[in-house]
Amino acid sequence: MKNSLDVFQKNCEKWSCTNPQKALLLPYIDCKDLTFCITKQEEQNLKFQHRGETHFFHCQQGALDEAKEWFKMTRLAEVPLIYVYGVGLGYYYQAAQDWLQEDPSRRLVFLEDNLAVIHRLFETHLGFQLVHDPQVQLHFFEDLEKSKELFHILYWNFF
């Protein structure tokens, strides 16, 4: 893959297997308010402006360190499935690698409610790894009322 457009297209293609309608819309999502920036550890981050203030998706001190710290504080030895609300740029996926590799039956499910975030994730190579990992799922939902069917499917697929 040569550039972020190639990565983005391949990620949309893969995601269309599980979410065809949203994957088709993804190239047309307006992402101008959600821009890439760099953390102090030279990692990609996302930022947006709200009421004159800049907000970051991940810790500016270190996005991966933040995710690893969360993982370290969570007791997961016997846990077969984790749901994570918000995918960001995939740092929680990266932090979960050891946990996933310890047991091929483990699953990591991301629930995201912002298509612009998924769009930005799909522009990255980490997004490529995430969406192509058979132990990982990424689901979009607009709001709880409209997504009852999604949560019903997620419940019955794993329990």
Buried (B, 14 or more C-beta within 10 A) or exposed (E): EEEBEEBBEBBBEBBBEEBEEBBEBBEEBEBEEBEBBEBEEEBBBBBBEEEEEEEBBBBBEBBBBBBBEBBEEEEEEEEEEBBBEEBBBBBBBBBBBEBBEEEEEBBBBBBBBBBBBBBBBBBBEBBBBBBEBEBBBBBBBEEEEEBEEBBEEBEEEEE
